[in-house]
């Protein structure tokens, strides 16, 4: 096993989602993320698999480049997001705090923090 090395120090942010709020599906190509559920029972998706409901204390590991998403149920959610190296956790906090941003603003906020949004294709009409 290789020793852990990071080009910079980790960063952390606590994010809150209102009932039925969601963080868009995103990935951090240059950082590993760890998400710790502090309260609520959010549904999470890591990678291309299906979603699963979590509980306080659950820990999610999102290796760099792996898509992930977080969606609150009927109760609010608080989660700690730690990024190795720092940067993407700030973008996650902004995206959680401003759920009404349009798609162009979301893409800009994500890019500024080192995240990429995984936008779903529009089905043919």
N, CA, C and O atoms as a GROMACS GRO file, in nm:
protein
  500
    1UNK      N    1   0.084  -0.117   0.000
    1UNK     CA    2   0.000   0.000   0.000
    1UNK      C    3   0.089   0.123   0.000
    1UNK      O    4   0.185   0.132   0.077
    2UNK      N    5   0.055   0.218  -0.087
    2UNK     CA    6   0.132   0.341  -0.094
    2UNK      C    7   0.089   0.437   0.016
    2UNK      O    8  -0.028   0.440   0.052
    3UNK      N    9   0.182   0.516   0.070
    3UNK     CA   10   0.144   0.613   0.172
    3UNK      C   11   0.055   0.721   0.111
    3UNK      O   12   0.066   0.754  -0.007
    4UNK      N   13  -0.032   0.776   0.194
    4UNK     CA   14  -0.121   0.884   0.152
    4UNK      C   15  -0.038   1.009   0.126
    4UNK      O   16   0.044   1.048   0.209
    5UNK      N   17  -0.060   1.069   0.012
    5UNK     CA   18   0.006   1.197  -0.015
    5UNK      C   19  -0.096   1.289  -0.082
    5UNK      O   20  -0.175   1.245  -0.165
    6UNK      N   21  -0.092   1.412  -0.047
    6UNK     CA   22  -0.185   1.510  -0.099
    6UNK      C   23  -0.107   1.636  -0.133
    6UNK      O   24  -0.017   1.674  -0.058
    7UNK      N   25  -0.140   1.703  -0.246
    7UNK     CA   26  -0.068   1.824  -0.281
    7UNK      C   27  -0.101   1.944  -0.192
    7UNK      O   28  -0.046   2.052  -0.213
    8UNK      N   29  -0.186   1.927  -0.097
    8UNK     CA   30  -0.221   2.037  -0.008
    8UNK      C   31  -0.298   1.986   0.111
    8UNK      O   32  -0.334   1.868   0.116
    9UNK      N   33  -0.325   2.074   0.207
    9UNK     CA   34  -0.398   2.031   0.327
    9UNK      C   35  -0.545   2.004   0.295
    9UNK      O   36  -0.598   2.056   0.197
   10UNK      N   37  -0.610   1.922   0.378
   10UNK     CA   38  -0.753   1.897   0.358
   10UNK      C   39  -0.835   2.020   0.396
   10UNK      O   40  -0.787   2.109   0.467
   11UNK      N   41  -0.957   2.022   0.348
   11UNK     CA   42  -1.052   2.128   0.386
   11UNK      C   43  -1.183   2.063   0.425
   11UNK      O   44  -1.215   1.953   0.379
   12UNK      N   45  -1.260   2.129   0.510
   12UNK     CA   46  -1.386   2.074   0.556
   12UNK      C   47  -1.493   2.181   0.560
   12UNK      O   48  -1.465   2.298   0.582
   13UNK      N   49  -1.617   2.139   0.537
   13UNK     CA   50  -1.732   2.228   0.546
   13UNK      C   51  -1.851   2.147   0.595
   13UNK      O   52  -1.863   2.029   0.563
   14UNK      N   53  -1.937   2.210   0.672
   14UNK     CA   54  -2.063   2.146   0.712
   14UNK      C   55  -2.171   2.205   0.623
   14UNK      O   56  -2.186   2.327   0.613
   15UNK      N   57  -2.246   2.116   0.557
   15UNK     CA   58  -2.352   2.160   0.466
   15UNK      C   59  -2.487   2.119   0.522
   15UNK      O   60  -2.499   2.017   0.591
   16UNK      N   61  -2.587   2.198   0.493
   16UNK     CA   62  -2.725   2.170   0.536
   16UNK      C   63  -2.815   2.168   0.413
   16UNK      O   64  -2.803   2.251   0.323
   17UNK      N   65  -2.905   2.071   0.412
   17UNK     CA   66  -3.006   2.064   0.307
   17UNK      C   67  -3.144   2.070   0.372
   17UNK      O   68  -3.167   2.004   0.473
   18UNK      N   69  -3.234   2.148   0.315
   18UNK     CA   70  -3.371   2.152   0.369
   18UNK      C   71  -3.444   2.023   0.332
   18UNK      O   72  -3.394   1.945   0.251
   19UNK      N   73  -3.561   1.998   0.391
   19UNK     CA   74  -3.637   1.880   0.351
   19UNK      C   75  -3.653   1.875   0.199
   19UNK      O   76  -3.689   1.974   0.136
   20UNK      N   77  -3.626   1.760   0.142
   20UNK     CA   78  -3.634   1.732  -0.002
   20UNK      C   79  -3.535   1.813  -0.085
   20UNK      O   80  -3.546   1.817  -0.208
   21UNK      N   81  -3.438   1.878  -0.020
   21UNK     CA   82  -3.332   1.948  -0.092
   21UNK      C   83  -3.231   1.847  -0.145
   21UNK      O   84  -3.227   1.732  -0.101
   22UNK      N   85  -3.149   1.892  -0.240
   22UNK     CA   86  -3.053   1.799  -0.300
   22UNK      C   87  -2.927   1.872  -0.344
   22UNK      O   88  -2.930   1.989  -0.382
   23UNK      N   89  -2.817   1.800  -0.339
   23UNK     CA   90  -2.693   1.844  -0.403
   23UNK      C   91  -2.690   1.778  -0.540
   23UNK      O   92  -2.718   1.659  -0.551
   24UNK      N   93  -2.657   1.852  -0.644
   24UNK     CA   94  -2.655   1.791  -0.777
   24UNK      C   95  -2.545   1.686  -0.788
   24UNK      O   96  -2.446   1.690  -0.716
   25UNK      N   97  -2.565   1.593  -0.878
   25UNK     CA   98  -2.464   1.490  -0.903
   25UNK      C   99  -2.337   1.557  -0.953
   25UNK      O  100  -2.340   1.634  -1.050
   26UNK      N  101  -2.226   1.529  -0.886
   26UNK     CA  102  -2.101   1.595  -0.921
   26UNK      C  103  -1.984   1.500  -0.897
   26UNK      O  104  -2.002   1.391  -0.842
   27UNK      N  105  -1.866   1.543  -0.938
   27UNK     CA  106  -1.744   1.467  -0.911
   27UNK      C  107  -1.630   1.566  -0.895
   27UNK      O  108  -1.633   1.676  -0.951
   28UNK      N  109  -1.530   1.526  -0.819
   28UNK     CA  110  -1.411   1.608  -0.796
   28UNK      C  111  -1.294   1.537  -0.863
   28UNK      O  112  -1.242   1.440  -0.808
   29UNK      N  113  -1.251   1.582  -0.981
   29UNK     CA  114  -1.146   1.510  -1.053
   29UNK      C  115  -1.009   1.515  -0.988
   29UNK      O  116  -0.924   1.431  -1.016
   30UNK      N  117  -0.985   1.614  -0.901
   30UNK     CA  118  -0.852   1.628  -0.840
   30UNK      C  119  -0.852   1.619  -0.689
   30UNK      O  120  -0.756   1.660  -0.624
   31UNK      N  121  -0.961   1.566  -0.630
   31UNK     CA  122  -0.968   1.555  -0.484
   31UNK      C  123  -1.050   1.433  -0.445
   31UNK      O  124  -1.145   1.395  -0.515
   32UNK      N  125  -1.014   1.374  -0.334
   32UNK     CA  126  -1.094   1.268  -0.273
   32UNK      C  127  -1.185   1.335  -0.170
   32UNK      O  128  -1.143   1.428  -0.100
   33UNK      N  129  -1.310   1.288  -0.160
   33UNK     CA  130  -1.405   1.346  -0.066
   33UNK      C  131  -1.453   1.240   0.032
   33UNK      O  132  -1.469   1.123  -0.003
   34UNK      N  133  -1.473   1.284   0.155
   34UNK     CA  134  -1.535   1.201   0.258
   34UNK      C  135  -1.655   1.281   0.309
   34UNK      O  136  -1.642   1.397   0.347
   35UNK      N  137  -1.772   1.217   0.311
   35UNK     CA  138  -1.895   1.281   0.358
   35UNK      C  139  -1.941   1.206   0.482
   35UNK      O  140  -1.958   1.084   0.479
   36UNK      N  141  -1.962   1.278   0.591
   36UNK     CA  142  -2.010   1.219   0.716
   36UNK      C  143  -2.149   1.275   0.744
   36UNK      O  144  -2.166   1.397   0.759
   37UNK      N  145  -2.248   1.188   0.752
   37UNK     CA  146  -2.386   1.231   0.780
   37UNK      C  147  -2.395   1.266   0.929
   37UNK      O  148  -2.371   1.182   1.015
   38UNK      N  149  -2.430   1.391   0.957
   38UNK     CA  150  -2.442   1.437   1.096
   38UNK      C  151  -2.584   1.426   1.148
   38UNK      O  152  -2.606   1.389   1.264
   39UNK      N  153  -2.683   1.457   1.062
   39UNK     CA  154  -2.823   1.444   1.101
   39UNK      C  155  -2.907   1.425   0.977
   39UNK      O  156  -2.868   1.462   0.867
   40UNK      N  157  -3.024   1.366   0.996
   40UNK     CA  158  -3.112   1.337   0.884
   40UNK      C  159  -3.083   1.198   0.827
   40UNK      O  160  -2.995   1.127   0.876
   41UNK      N  161  -3.157   1.163   0.725
   41UNK     CA  162  -3.142   1.032   0.661
   41UNK      C  163  -3.139   1.052   0.509
   41UNK      O  164  -3.233   1.014   0.439
   42UNK      N  165  -3.032   1.112   0.458
   42UNK     CA  166  -3.030   1.140   0.314
   42UNK      C  167  -3.012   1.013   0.230
   42UNK      O  168  -2.956   0.913   0.275
   43UNK      N  169  -3.061   1.023   0.107
   43UNK     CA  170  -3.032   0.919   0.009
   43UNK      C  171  -2.903   0.962  -0.060
   43UNK      O  172  -2.888   1.078  -0.098
   44UNK      N  173  -2.811   0.869  -0.076
   44UNK     CA  174  -2.685   0.900  -0.142
   44UNK      C  175  -2.663   0.804  -0.258
   44UNK      O  176  -2.707   0.689  -0.257
   45UNK      N  177  -2.594   0.855  -0.357
   45UNK     CA  178  -2.552   0.774  -0.470
   45UNK      C  179  -2.403   0.800  -0.486
   45UNK      O  180  -2.361   0.916  -0.498
   46UNK      N  181  -2.322   0.694  -0.485
   46UNK     CA  182  -2.179   0.706  -0.510
   46UNK      C  183  -2.149   0.616  -0.629
   46UNK      O  184  -2.181   0.497  -0.627
   47UNK      N  185  -2.088   0.672  -0.732
   47UNK     CA  186  -2.059   0.596  -0.854
   47UNK      C  187  -2.183   0.582  -0.938
   47UNK      O  188  -2.272   0.667  -0.935
   48UNK      N  189  -2.188   0.475  -1.014
   48UNK     CA  190  -2.300   0.454  -1.106
   48UNK      C  191  -2.408   0.365  -1.047
   48UNK      O  192  -2.504   0.332  -1.117
   49UNK      N  193  -2.395   0.327  -0.922
   49UNK     CA  194  -2.493   0.239  -0.858
   49UNK      C  195  -2.620   0.314  -0.819
   49UNK      O  196  -2.632   0.434  -0.841
   50UNK      N  197  -2.712   0.241  -0.761
   50UNK     CA  198  -2.836   0.300  -0.714
   50UNK      C  199  -2.816   0.372  -0.582
   50UNK      O  200  -2.710   0.362  -0.519
   51UNK      N  201  -2.918   0.445  -0.541
   51UNK     CA  202  -2.910   0.519  -0.416
   51UNK      C  203  -2.938   0.431  -0.296
   51UNK      O  204  -3.002   0.326  -0.306
   52UNK      N  205  -2.890   0.478  -0.181
   52UNK     CA  206  -2.920   0.409  -0.056
   52UNK      C  207  -2.944   0.514   0.051
   52UNK      O  208  -2.882   0.621   0.049
   53UNK      N  209  -3.032   0.483   0.144
   53UNK     CA  210  -3.062   0.574   0.254
   53UNK      C  211  -2.957   0.557   0.362
   53UNK      O  212  -2.918   0.445   0.396
   54UNK      N  213  -2.911   0.669   0.416
   54UNK     CA  214  -2.809   0.667   0.520
   54UNK      C  215  -2.867   0.719   0.650
   54UNK      O  216  -2.982   0.764   0.655
   55UNK      N  217  -2.787   0.713   0.755
   55UNK     CA  218  -2.828   0.759   0.887
   55UNK      C  219  -2.713   0.837   0.949
   55UNK      O  220  -2.600   0.828   0.902
   56UNK      N  221  -2.741   0.915   1.055
   56UNK     CA  222  -2.633   0.987   1.121
   56UNK      C  223  -2.520   0.893   1.160
   56UNK      O  224  -2.543   0.784   1.212
   57UNK      N  225  -2.397   0.937   1.133
   57UNK     CA  226  -2.279   0.858   1.161
   57UNK      C  227  -2.227   0.782   1.041
   57UNK      O  228  -2.113   0.736   1.041
   58UNK      N  229  -2.310   0.768   0.937
   58UNK     CA  230  -2.262   0.698   0.817
   58UNK      C  231  -2.155   0.782   0.748
   58UNK      O  232  -2.162   0.905   0.746
   59UNK      N  233  -2.055   0.714   0.692
   59UNK     CA  234  -1.943   0.778   0.625
   59UNK      C  235  -1.940   0.729   0.480
   59UNK      O  236  -1.948   0.609   0.454
   60UNK      N  237  -1.930   0.823   0.388
   60UNK     CA  238  -1.924   0.791   0.245
   60UNK      C  239  -1.789   0.834   0.193
   60UNK      O  240  -1.744   0.946   0.220
   61UNK      N  241  -1.724   0.749   0.120
   61UNK     CA  242  -1.596   0.782   0.060
   61UNK      C  243  -1.618   0.796  -0.090
   61UNK      O  244  -1.671   0.706  -0.155
   62UNK      N  245  -1.578   0.911  -0.144
   62UNK     CA  246  -1.594   0.940  -0.285
   62UNK      C  247  -1.456   0.964  -0.344
   62UNK      O  248  -1.406   1.076  -0.341
   63UNK      N  249  -1.393   0.859  -0.400
   63UNK     CA  250  -1.260   0.877  -0.458
   63UNK      C  251  -1.264   0.978  -0.573
   63UNK      O  252  -1.366   0.996  -0.638
   64UNK      N  253  -1.150   1.044  -0.595
   64UNK     CA  254  -1.146   1.145  -0.700
   64UNK      C  255  -1.199   1.090  -0.831
   64UNK      O  256  -1.167   0.978  -0.872
   65UNK      N  257  -1.281   1.173  -0.897
   65UNK     CA  258  -1.339   1.136  -1.025
   65UNK      C  259  -1.466   1.054  -1.017
   65UNK      O  260  -1.528   1.029  -1.120
   66UNK      N  261  -1.506   1.011  -0.898
   66UNK     CA  262  -1.626   0.929  -0.882
   66UNK      C  263  -1.748   1.019  -0.865
   66UNK      O  264  -1.749   1.104  -0.776
   67UNK      N  265  -1.852   1.003  -0.947
   67UNK     CA  266  -1.973   1.085  -0.930
   67UNK      C  267  -2.046   1.048  -0.800
   67UNK      O  268  -2.046   0.932  -0.757
   68UNK      N  269  -2.108   1.148  -0.740
   68UNK     CA  270  -2.186   1.125  -0.619
   68UNK      C  271  -2.295   1.231  -0.609
   68UNK      O  272  -2.285   1.337  -0.670
   69UNK      N  273  -2.399   1.201  -0.532
   69UNK     CA  274  -2.510   1.295  -0.511
   69UNK      C  275  -2.569   1.269  -0.372
   69UNK      O  276  -2.553   1.161  -0.315
   70UNK      N  277  -2.636   1.370  -0.319
   70UNK     CA  278  -2.695   1.364  -0.186
   70UNK      C  279  -2.832   1.430  -0.192
   70UNK      O  280  -2.845   1.541  -0.242
   71UNK      N  281  -2.936   1.360  -0.141
   71UNK     CA  282  -3.073   1.414  -0.146
   71UNK      C  283  -3.140   1.392  -0.011
   71UNK      O  284  -3.141   1.280   0.041
   72UNK      N  285  -3.197   1.499   0.044
   72UNK     CA  286  -3.267   1.490   0.173
   72UNK      C  287  -3.406   1.431   0.151
   72UNK      O  288  -3.467   1.446   0.045
   73UNK      N  289  -3.454   1.365   0.253
   73UNK     CA  290  -3.592   1.315   0.255
   73UNK      C  291  -3.680   1.419   0.321
   73UNK      O  292  -3.659   1.539   0.303
   74UNK      N  293  -3.779   1.376   0.398
   74UNK     CA  294  -3.873   1.470   0.460
   74UNK      C  295  -3.814   1.550   0.576
   74UNK      O  296  -3.877   1.645   0.622
   75UNK      N  297  -3.696   1.513   0.624
   75UNK     CA  298  -3.633   1.590   0.732
   75UNK      C  299  -3.504   1.655   0.680
   75UNK      O  300  -3.442   1.604   0.586
   76UNK      N  301  -3.463   1.767   0.739
   76UNK     CA  302  -3.340   1.832   0.694
   76UNK      C  303  -3.218   1.744   0.718
   76UNK      O  304  -3.221   1.651   0.799
   77UNK      N  305  -3.112   1.775   0.646
   77UNK     CA  306  -2.988   1.698   0.654
   77UNK      C  307  -2.872   1.792   0.683
   77UNK      O  308  -2.865   1.902   0.630
   78UNK      N  309  -2.782   1.746   0.769
   78UNK     CA  310  -2.652   1.813   0.790
   78UNK      C  311  -2.545   1.710   0.767
   78UNK      O  312  -2.554   1.597   0.815
   79UNK      N  313  -2.442   1.750   0.694
   79UNK     CA  314  -2.332   1.658   0.665
   79UNK      C  315  -2.201   1.735   0.664
   79UNK      O  316  -2.197   1.851   0.623
   80UNK      N  317  -2.095   1.669   0.708
   80UNK     CA  318  -1.960   1.727   0.698
   80UNK      C  319  -1.897   1.672   0.571
   80UNK      O  320  -1.899   1.551   0.546
   81UNK      N  321  -1.839   1.762   0.492
   81UNK     CA  322  -1.771   1.723   0.369
   81UNK      C  323  -1.624   1.759   0.386
   81UNK      O  324  -1.590   1.875   0.409
   82UNK      N  325  -1.537   1.659   0.373
   82UNK     CA  326  -1.392   1.680   0.385
   82UNK      C  327  -1.330   1.647   0.251
   82UNK      O  328  -1.354   1.540   0.195
   83UNK      N  329  -1.248   1.739   0.198
   83UNK     CA  330  -1.182   1.719   0.069
   83UNK      C  331  -1.032   1.710   0.089
   83UNK      O  332  -0.974   1.785   0.168
   84UNK      N  333  -0.970   1.619   0.016
   84UNK     CA  334  -0.824   1.599   0.020
   84UNK      C  335  -0.772   1.612  -0.123
   84UNK      O  336  -0.787   1.516  -0.198
   85UNK      N  337  -0.712   1.722  -0.165
   85UNK     CA  338  -0.684   1.846  -0.094
   85UNK      C  339  -0.807   1.938  -0.091
   85UNK      O  340  -0.909   1.910  -0.153
   86UNK      N  341  -0.794   2.047  -0.017
   86UNK     CA  342  -0.903   2.142   0.002
   86UNK      C  343  -0.946   2.205  -0.129
   86UNK      O  344  -0.869   2.211  -0.225
   87UNK      N  345  -1.070   2.251  -0.132
   87UNK     CA  346  -1.123   2.324  -0.246
   87UNK      C  347  -1.266   2.284  -0.275
   87UNK      O  348  -1.356   2.367  -0.263
   88UNK      N  349  -1.291   2.157  -0.314
   88UNK     CA  350  -1.427   2.118  -0.351
   88UNK      C  351  -1.530   2.132  -0.240
   88UNK      O  352  -1.648   2.152  -0.267
   89UNK      N  353  -1.488   2.120  -0.114
   89UNK     CA  354  -1.585   2.129  -0.004
   89UNK      C  355  -1.653   2.265  -0.001
   89UNK      O  356  -1.769   2.275   0.038
   90UNK      N  357  -1.582   2.370  -0.042
   90UNK     CA  358  -1.642   2.504  -0.046
   90UNK      C  359  -1.749   2.514  -0.154
   90UNK      O  360  -1.853   2.575  -0.134
   91UNK      N  361  -1.723   2.452  -0.269
   91UNK     CA  362  -1.823   2.452  -0.377
   91UNK      C  363  -1.946   2.372  -0.335
   91UNK      O  364  -2.059   2.413  -0.364
   92UNK      N  365  -1.925   2.260  -0.266
   92UNK     CA  366  -2.038   2.180  -0.217
   92UNK      C  367  -2.123   2.265  -0.122
   92UNK      O  368  -2.246   2.261  -0.130
   93UNK      N  369  -2.059   2.340  -0.033
   93UNK     CA  370  -2.133   2.424   0.062
   93UNK      C  371  -2.214   2.531  -0.010
   93UNK      O  372  -2.328   2.557   0.028
   94UNK      N  373  -2.158   2.593  -0.113
   94UNK     CA  374  -2.232   2.696  -0.189
   94UNK      C  375  -2.349   2.632  -0.262
   94UNK      O  376  -2.459   2.687  -0.262
   95UNK      N  377  -2.328   2.517  -0.326
   95UNK     CA  378  -2.436   2.451  -0.398
   95UNK      C  379  -2.549   2.409  -0.304
   95UNK      O  380  -2.666   2.414  -0.341
   96UNK      N  381  -2.515   2.367  -0.182
   96UNK     CA  382  -2.618   2.328  -0.084
   96UNK      C  383  -2.692   2.450  -0.032
   96UNK      O  384  -2.811   2.442  -0.003
   97UNK      N  385  -2.623   2.562  -0.020
   97UNK     CA  386  -2.681   2.683   0.037
   97UNK      C  387  -2.770   2.758  -0.062
   97UNK      O  388  -2.855   2.837  -0.021
   98UNK      N  389  -2.750   2.735  -0.190
   98UNK     CA  390  -2.824   2.810  -0.292
   98UNK      C  391  -2.890   2.715  -0.391
   98UNK      O  392  -2.848   2.707  -0.507
   99UNK      N  393  -2.992   2.643  -0.346
   99UNK     CA  394  -3.052   2.542  -0.433
   99UNK      C  395  -3.126   2.599  -0.553
   99UNK      O  396  -3.159   2.524  -0.646
  100UNK      N  397  -3.153   2.729  -0.555
  100UNK     CA  398  -3.230   2.785  -0.665
  100UNK      C  399  -3.143   2.843  -0.777
  100UNK      O  400  -3.195   2.907  -0.868
  101UNK      N  401  -3.011   2.821  -0.771
  101UNK     CA  402  -2.924   2.867  -0.878
  101UNK      C  403  -2.964   2.799  -1.009
  101UNK      O  404  -3.001   2.682  -1.009
  102UNK      N  405  -2.956   2.873  -1.121
  102UNK     CA  406  -2.982   2.808  -1.250
  102UNK      C  407  -2.863   2.720  -1.288
  102UNK      O  408  -2.758   2.727  -1.224
  103UNK      N  409  -2.879   2.638  -1.391
  103UNK     CA  410  -2.775   2.542  -1.426
  103UNK      C  411  -2.642   2.609  -1.460
  103UNK      O  412  -2.537   2.557  -1.423
  104UNK      N  413  -2.645   2.722  -1.530
  104UNK     CA  414  -2.521   2.790  -1.567
  104UNK      C  415  -2.447   2.837  -1.441
  104UNK      O  416  -2.325   2.825  -1.434
  105UNK      N  417  -2.520   2.891  -1.344
  105UNK     CA  418  -2.457   2.935  -1.219
  105UNK      C  419  -2.402   2.816  -1.141
  105UNK      O  420  -2.293   2.825  -1.084
  106UNK      N  421  -2.476   2.705  -1.138
  106UNK     CA  422  -2.427   2.585  -1.069
  106UNK      C  423  -2.298   2.535  -1.130
  106UNK      O  424  -2.204   2.499  -1.058
  107UNK      N  425  -2.292   2.531  -1.264
  107UNK     CA  426  -2.171   2.485  -1.332
  107UNK      C  427  -2.054   2.576  -1.297
  107UNK      O  428  -1.943   2.528  -1.274
  108UNK      N  429  -2.077   2.708  -1.294
  108UNK     CA  430  -1.971   2.803  -1.260
  108UNK      C  431  -1.922   2.786  -1.118
  108UNK      O  432  -1.801   2.785  -1.094
  109UNK      N  433  -2.014   2.774  -1.023
  109UNK     CA  434  -1.976   2.755  -0.883
  109UNK      C  435  -1.897   2.626  -0.867
  109UNK      O  436  -1.795   2.623  -0.799
  110UNK      N  437  -1.944   2.520  -0.931
  110UNK     CA  438  -1.875   2.392  -0.922
  110UNK      C  439  -1.733   2.402  -0.978
  110UNK      O  440  -1.638   2.358  -0.915
  111UNK      N  441  -1.720   2.462  -1.096
  111UNK     CA  442  -1.588   2.473  -1.160
  111UNK      C  443  -1.492   2.556  -1.077
  111UNK      O  444  -1.374   2.522  -1.066
  112UNK      N  445  -1.541   2.665  -1.017
  112UNK     CA  446  -1.456   2.749  -0.932
  112UNK      C  447  -1.401   2.671  -0.813
  112UNK      O  448  -1.292   2.703  -0.764
  113UNK      N  449  -1.474   2.569  -0.767
  113UNK     CA  450  -1.430   2.490  -0.652
  113UNK      C  451  -1.365   2.359  -0.687
  113UNK      O  452  -1.335   2.279  -0.598
  114UNK      N  453  -1.341   2.334  -0.815
  114UNK     CA  454  -1.276   2.209  -0.854
  114UNK      C  455  -1.371   2.091  -0.868
  114UNK      O  456  -1.328   1.976  -0.864
  115UNK      N  457  -1.501   2.120  -0.885
  115UNK     CA  458  -1.600   2.015  -0.907
  115UNK      C  459  -1.648   2.018  -1.051
  115UNK      O  460  -1.640   2.120  -1.119
  116UNK      N  461  -1.697   1.905  -1.096
  116UNK     CA  462  -1.767   1.898  -1.224
  116UNK      C  463  -1.907   1.846  -1.196
  116UNK      O  464  -1.924   1.746  -1.127
  117UNK      N  465  -2.010   1.914  -1.250
  117UNK     CA  466  -2.145   1.864  -1.237
  117UNK      C  467  -2.166   1.756  -1.342
  117UNK      O  468  -2.119   1.767  -1.455
  118UNK      N  469  -2.237   1.652  -1.303
  118UNK     CA  470  -2.272   1.545  -1.395
  118UNK      C  471  -2.417   1.570  -1.435
  118UNK      O  472  -2.510   1.524  -1.368
  119UNK      N  473  -2.434   1.643  -1.543
  119UNK     CA  474  -2.569   1.680  -1.587
  119UNK      C  475  -2.630   1.565  -1.665
  119UNK      O  476  -2.564   1.501  -1.747
  120UNK      N  477  -2.758   1.541  -1.639
  120UNK     CA  478  -2.828   1.434  -1.708
  120UNK      C  479  -2.865   1.480  -1.849
  120UNK      O  480  -2.907   1.595  -1.868
  121UNK      N  481  -2.850   1.392  -1.948
  121UNK     CA  482  -2.889   1.431  -2.083
  121UNK      C  483  -3.039   1.452  -2.094
  121UNK      O  484  -3.116   1.387  -2.023
  122UNK      N  485  -3.079   1.542  -2.183
  122UNK     CA  486  -3.220   1.567  -2.207
  122UNK      C  487  -3.269   1.457  -2.302
  122UNK      O  488  -3.210   1.436  -2.408
  123UNK      N  489  -3.377   1.386  -2.264
  123UNK     CA  490  -3.426   1.280  -2.352
  123UNK      C  491  -3.476   1.339  -2.484
  123UNK      O  492  -3.528   1.451  -2.487
  124UNK      N  493  -3.461   1.263  -2.593
  124UNK     CA  494  -3.509   1.315  -2.723
  124UNK      C  495  -3.658   1.338  -2.717
  124UNK      O  496  -3.732   1.262  -2.654
  125UNK      N  497  -3.704   1.444  -2.784
  125UNK     CA  498  -3.845   1.481  -2.776
  125UNK      C  499  -3.926   1.447  -2.890
  125UNK      O  500  -4.046   1.475  -2.891
   0.00000   0.00000   0.00000
